[in-house]
Amino acid sequence: MYRLPQIVDLLTRDLFAEGPIARRIGAHVKNFERGLQNPFGRHESTKRRFAPTLATMAGPTAAILVRAQLTNEHIESVRAIAMSGADAIQGHDFWLKGRPFILSVGAQHSGALEGELEGGLELALGWQPEDIISVAAMCNDDEDHRLLAEVCLRLCESFDGIVSFGGRIAVGPVHDSSHGSDPLRIENPSGLPGVLYATSYETAAGSYVTAHFADATFMRAWLTNPGLRMIK
């Protein structure tokens, strides 16, 4: 099963609508064909429309799961918090220190929130997530991972939610197996303060792999860790 399906919307909405990111990519296609490096990273969702740029598109993604459905007022707050300090803002797109990001609020893709809860996360949390905020970095350098983590921390603290990494980070338990595992709640994983949650979900191949989620305390510690990487 595809994880974080809302990320498909994040990465394709602008591209297929020929928005500012699509226009920038289109302007660089000839350079890519000459073997020059594309500044946007890589993502599968662009295969049909931007095949010449596929090898180097997009970066890490993450989501924040929140306790209540977001109202229009909340959505304005989400935008203000996520885009704080942005160099430029164009609709759902924003730039931090010259690095492009895309913000999506709510389950833009049907089943997005349900996919996050597939492994029984709510049992470990003790509460039921009711809405989702998704953020995607369009580049894949270390700085993009750090900036994405900072945006996630701000949103997590402001909305009392948890961060979904969309996969397994470098610390915490591993649930990869041929069958599903019960969700886990781990305090101070690998000596880092905070709480990390682990669930398993089924892939299209029928195997089960690990998904990690974290509270704000862990995210703050993760930001200072030399091993900081979000999930691409």
Helices and strands as residue ranges (DSSP letters): H 6-16, H 20-33, G 44-46, G 51-56, E 61-66, H 72-82, E 88-90, E 93-96, E 99-105, H 112-116, H 121-125, E 131-137, H 142-159, E 162-164, E 184-187, G 189-191, E 195-202, E 208-214, H 216-223
